Amino acid sequence: FSLFLNDFEYCSFLKITNKNMKRKYEFKNIVAETLLIPLYMRAKESRRKDAILKDKMAEQLIACIEYDYSKFDGAKLSEVGCVVRGRYFDDAVRRFIDNHSRPIVVNVGCGLDTRCQRIHRENDPTKYYELDLPEVISLRRELIPEPEYDTYISSSLLETKWLECLKTQHPDCDFIFIIEGVLMYFYEEQVKAVLHNIASHFSGGEVQKRSTINSKTQFT
């Protein structure tokens, strides 16, 4: 599943019919609403001729979601950080896929991230998973329908059932977990618990995470 439509065609695809071709969404918590920040920053960068990250779907989504994005325009460091971080993780996932025969990519706290759409290649057997809170996954399913190679998981990253399910479904595969712009919303003990849970289920796996700096954790 890929979309290469102009903004009007994409909004029509979503059956948005008001005069401005936009739809307004109410978010139940501030953490869920923050998914719009990286989406907007990627879309803004993507419009530049010399963009370091091209994201046509982000542009289309921003064109269809009614929101006062101007409040983000003054956050220059956040703008640069979101874009550089996105490119960094795109490259990390590509390297992982190229270096493993049975790669599984898990996007933890996915929001409206479109990495799968940016890097998936035709006939690539890589399996992708997107995990986030039920409210976010519901919105994601409406705006970015699940392609056959990408599965959405409605859960908190603090739970462990999703880890157990992934391990059961792919016992012999190689996993990379992307935790991008998420951990800063949790307490230190919660972050430790998340990393412990992943490590206990997937020895030999890899976690790419971003807190104040980009970092990588490998489990042995």
Secondary structure, 3 states (H helix, E strand, C coil): CCCCCCHHHHHHHCCCCCCCCCEECCCCCHHHHCCHHHHHHHHHHHCCCCCCCCCHHHHHHHHHEECCHHHHCCCHHHHHHHHHHHHHHHHHHHHHHHHCCCEEEEEECCCCCCHHHHHCCCCCCCEEEEEECHHHHHHHHHHCCCCCCEEEEECCCCCCHHHHHHHHHCCCCEEEEEECCCHHHCCHHHHHHHHHHHHHHCCCCEEEEECCCEEEEECC
